[in-house]
Amino acid sequence: MTEKSIISNSDLIEEDTFVHTMATQEEPLLIVKTIHRIEFLFRCVGINIKSSEKTRSDYIRNRSVYIFNFIWLNIDLAGAVVWFLAGIANSKSFTELTYVSPCITLSFLGNFKSLYLIFRENNVDKLIEVLKNLEIKERSRENDEEKDKIIKTEHNFVSTVISVLNVFYFVLVVAFALSPVSLVALKYFTTNEVELLLPFLILYPFDAYDLKYWPWVYLRQIWSEVIVVVGICATDYMFYIFCTYIRMQFRLLRHNIEKMIPSDGNNHVRDNKELREHFVGMIKWHQDLISSTNILESVYTRSTLLNFVSSSVLICLTGFNVLAISDVAIVVTFLSFLFMSLLQIFFLCFFGDLLIASSMEVGDAVYNCRWYLADTSLGKDLLLVQTRAQTPCKLTASNFSEVNLKAFMKILSTAWSYFALLQTLYK
């Protein structure tokens, strides 16, 4: 009777384990859930990137949206460039010229970041599939509390960053949208005069400040701003997600390597053949992560170079506007613009730095595993893995600079130099 009870309990435990495993496998992949959060941004811009399978109608719809937005934005961008050149020719004030310069720079940045991502859509799809496969393989391995903690921490971190930045970018768009209206209202209540203003200084072939055109031009400029901000958000968020999930896999690989060589308690490895097969799997895993980093590099390397160059200009010009302009509403607007520029380039460098650090931890994992219990041939192979891991997987700005926190400090240093020069010219 007791034996039957034990058997019954054992069967129930096995059945529960099987059900739990099947339920886990049926759960959506974390990378799919994370990418799904930002797919709306891609649809707004017209970039054909999805976590699920894409159809021909997706391609046509997204390309149509992108072409529409591209023409819409660049008409305004051309008008802003013409206004800037005409301002130089007509000896406009220094503050007016620096007012429009950051908007032009950010518009060019948003344009090119979206274009580069569109040109590399196939590589993006390939990288998504690689990371999905790696996550599926990880689910088939034995569960571990420490591994679950790694996965949860990385997923929650990138989700939090995206949520916080969404709020900040929304505040930025609202600040630029409402600043002219608030100034018009303030002027009316203090002087009883109506002086129409627009968010951006753009030259049109008609009088944009005529009351019959002004509301439509105002809305047009707001949508142009949305196109730029959403385009930068979408491409940057995709970069953060890729860096995070590659880093997650590097950390999981490190954990598996450290636990790879078990002991039976007498300082002998249990099964050399099984250990060798497990080690080969670790090597393939490492190669997949190196390949993933190379794909990510090919997607973002050129846009990152442009981002590095433009960020110094943006930080310099917006910082100058904050100090040089006396109007409080405009100062608050450009202050949010300044923080946006700083956060945008900081997180780009920060996630690149995290990826570099996690790739080098594989070498530490080899040292921390029980390599002294392995046979000579496996020990030599482990040494080769450790040697390879000492060369970090890194992202670059077209090989001119690595994407890490040192690059962020260089950008700040360059921006400060430009700022000091502008202050001298202004005085």
N, C-alpha and C positions, 0 to 999 in steps of 0.2 A: 504493500500500500504506500509506504514511504517512497519506494523507488519510482512508482508510477507518478507520485506527486512531484518528485524531482524532475522526471522526464517532461512532465506537463509544463512545469515552470520554465525549464530550459527551452522548450518549443516556443513558449510565449515570448521569451526574451529574444530568440532568434527572429521571430515574426515581427516584433516591434522594431528591431534593428533594421530589418529588410524594408519595412514601411518607411522608417525615418530616412533611409538611404534613398529610396525612390522619391520621396517628397523633396529631399534636398536637390536631387537631379532635375526635378521638374520645376524648381524655382528659377526665375529669370536670372541670367548671369549678371553680376554686379556691373560689369563694364557696359552691358546693354542698358541697364537701368540708368546709369550715369549719363551715357550719350543720349538716351531718350529725353532726358531733362532739357537738353539744349537743342534738340532737333527743331523746335519752333523757331529759334533764332536763325538757323540755316534756311528754313523755309522763307522767312522774312527777307533775307538777303538774296536768296536764289541759288544757294550752294547745294549741290545734290549729294549730301552725306546723310546716311541713315544707319542705325544699328541693325536694322532688319534688311531683308532682301529688297532691292530696288527694281522698279518696273520702268518700262519705256515711257509711260505717262508721267512718272516722277521726273524723269529727265527733261521731258518737254516742258512741263509746268515750271520746274525750277529754273531752267534756262530762260524761259520767257520772263519770269520775275526778275532774274538777274539783269537781263538786257534792259528791261524797263527801268530798274533802279539805277543802272549804270548811266544811261542817257540822262535820267532825271538829275542825278547827283553832279555829273560832269558839266552840265549846262550851268548850274550854279557855281561850280568850281571855276569854270572858265570866266564867269562874270566877276568872281572874287579876284582872280589873277589880273584881269583887265583893270579892275578898280585899283588894285595895288600898284600896277605900272603907271596908271594915270595919276595916282596920288603922288608918286615919285616925280613925274613930269610936272605936276601942278604945285609942287612943294607943299604937300600936305604935312601936317604936324607929325612929329616923331611918334607920339603916342597913338595916333590914328593908324599909322602904318604898322606898328607893333600889335595893335588890336586885331587886325585882320590876319597877320602872319601866322599865328598859331592855328587858326581855323583852316587856313590853306594847307599848312603842313600836316595837320591831322587828317584832312580829307585825302591828301595824296597817300598817306600811310594806310588808311582804311581801304582805299582803292587797290593798292598793290598787295596788301595782305590777303584780300579776298581773291584777287586774280591768281596769286601763287598757289593758293589752296585749290582753286578750280583746276589749274593745270596739273595738280598732283592728286586729283581725286582717286585715281586707280591705286596709287600708293597708300592713300588713306584707307581705302577699302581693304587692301591687303593687310595693313597693320591691324585693323580692327579684327579681321579673321584670325590672325596669328594670336592676338591677345585673348580672343574668345576661346580658341583651342587650348591655350595654356591654362585658362581658368577651368575648362572642362576637365583637363588632365589632373589639375590640382584637386578637384572635387572627387576624383576616383581614388586619390591617395588616402591613407589613414588620417583620420581627424586628430587634431592636437590642440590643446587649449592655447598654447603660445601662437600657433599658426592662425587660429581663429582671431586672436587678438591683433595680429599683424594685418589681416585682411580687413577687419572692422575699423581699425585705426586709420588705415590709408583711405578707405572708402569714405569714412565720415569726414576726414580732413578735406579732401578735394570737394566734397559736397558742400561743406561749410564755406570754403573759400568762394565757390561759385555763388552761393546764396548771398553772402556779404557783398560781393562785387555787383551782383544784380541790383541790390538796393542802392549802392553808391552810384552806379551808372544811371539808374532811374532818377536819382536826385540831380545828377549833372544835366540830364536832358531837360528836366523840369526847370532847373535854374536858368538855363539859356532860353527856354521857351517863355518863361514868365518875367524875366528881367526887363525886357523892353516895355511890356504891358504895365508893369509896376511903375516904371519911370514916367510913362505917359500919364498914368493916373495921378501920380504925385505932382507932376507939373501942372496938371489941370486943376487940382485942388488948391495949389499954392498960388498960381498966377491966373487961373481961369482961362488958360490958353491951351489949345490942343496941338501938340507937336508929335506927329507920328514917328515911331521908331521901329526898326526891324532888328532881329537877333544878329544878323551878319551884314557886313558892308559888301554888297554885291551890285555890280553895274548891270542894269537891264536896258533894253532898247525902248523903254517907256518909263514914265514917271512912277516908280514903285510906291511913292509916298502919296499918290493920289488916292483918295478915299475909296474909289470904286475898284482899285487894284490892290490896295494895301492888305485887306484880310486874306486874299488868295495868295499873295506873295508871302505873307507871314506863315501861312500853313505850309506852303511849298518849302520854305527854308527849314521849318521844323522837321518835315519828313526827310529832307536832305541830312539833317543832323542825326536823325534816327538811323538812316542807312549807314552812316559812318560809324556811329557808336556800336550798333548791333554787329556790323561787319568785323570790327576789331574784337568785340566780346566773343563772338562765335569762334573765330580763329584762335584766339588766346585760350578759351576754355578747352578747345580740342587739344591744344598743346599741353595744358595742365593735366587733362585726363590721361593722355598717353604717357606722360612722364610719371604720373602717379602709379599707373597700373604696371608699367615696366619696373618701376622701383619696388612695387609690391612683390612682383615675381622674383626680383633679385633677393629680397629679404627672405622670401620663402625658400629660395634655392640655398641661401646661406644656412637657414635653419635645417634643411634636409641634409646638407653636407656635414654639418656639425654632428648630426645624429646618425650618419650613414654607417659608421663602423660600431656596431654594438659589441658588447663583451659578455661572455657566459659567466663572468665572475672569477675566472682563473687566468685572466689576461690572454685569452685565446679568442680569435674571431670565430663566430659560429659556423658560417658557411661561405667559403671563398668564392664559389661559383655564383651563388645568389648575390653576394656582395659585388662581384665584378659586373653582373648585369645591372644592378642598381647604379653603379658608378657610371656605366655607359649612358644610362638614362639621364644622369646629372649633367654629363658632358653635352648631350644633345639639347638639354634644357638651356644650358649656358650659351650654346651656339645660337639658339632661337632668340635669346634675349639680346645678344650682340647684333644679330641680324635685324631685330626690331628697332634697336637704337639707330642703326644705319638707315633704315627706312624713314624713321622720324627725322633724321638729319637731312635726308634728301627732300623732304616735304617743306621744312621750315628754314633751311639754312640761309636762303637769299632774302626772304622776308625779315628774318632776324637781323641781318646786316642793315637793311633799311630802317628797321625799328631802332637799332642802336644809334644810328646817325641822327634820325629825326627826334629821338627822345631828348638828346642834349639840347637841340634847338627849341623843342617844346617847353622843357623845364625852364630854360633861360628866358624865353619870351613871356611865358605866363608869370614867372616870378617878377619880371620887370614890370608887367602890367599891374600886378598887385600893389607894387610900391609906387608906381608913377601916376596911376589914375586916382583921382580924389573921390569919384562917385562911389558911394558905399555899395549900391546894388551891383554895379559892374565889378567892383573889387571882390564881392562875395562869389560872383559867378566865376571869375578867373581863379579865385582861391580853390574852388571845387575842381576847376580845370587842372590846376597845378597838382592837387592831390591825385587826380585821376592819372595824370602823366607819370607821377612817381610810383603809384601802385602798379600801373600797367607794366612798366619796365622792371620793377622790383620782383613781381611774381614770375615774370618770364625768366629772370636770372635765378630766382630762388628755386623754382622747380627743376631747372637745368642743373643747379648745384646738388639738389637732392639725388638726382639720377646718377651723377658722377660718384657721389659718396657711396651710394648703395652698390654700385658695380664694383667698387674697390673692396667692399666688405666680403666678397666671395673669397679673396685671398686670405683674409683673417679666419674665415670659416674653415678653410683647408688646414690652417695651422692649429685651430682649436679642436678639430676632429681627432679621433684616436688613430692617427696615422702610424704610430709606433707598433700597433697591433696588426697592421696589414703586412702582406708579403712584399718582397723587394720590388717586383714589377708594378704592383699597385702603388707602392710608395713613390716610384719614379713618375708614374702618371699623375699622381696628386701634386707632385712638385711642378709638373708642366702646367697644370691648371692654376696653381698659385702664381707661377711666373706670368701667365697670360692675364690673370686678374689684376696684376700690378699696373697694367696699362688700362686706364679707366675707359669705359664707354662714355663718350662725351658728345655734346652738341656744340656746334660752332656757328659763328656768323660768317659764312662763306670762307672759313678757315682764317679769317682775320683775327678773330677773338673767340675764346671759349665762352659759352653761356653759363656763367656762374656769378657768385656774389662779388668776386673781384672785378668782373666786368661792370657790374652795377656801380661800384665805387668809382671806376674810371669815368663812367658816364656822368656821375655827379660832379666829378672834378672838372671835366670838360665843360659842363653846363655852367659851373661857377666861373670859369675863365671867360666864357662868352658873356655872362651876366655882368661881370666887372667891366668888360669892354663896352657894353651897352650903356652902363651907368656913366662911364667916362664920356662917351659921345653925347649922351643926353645933357649932362651938366655943361 
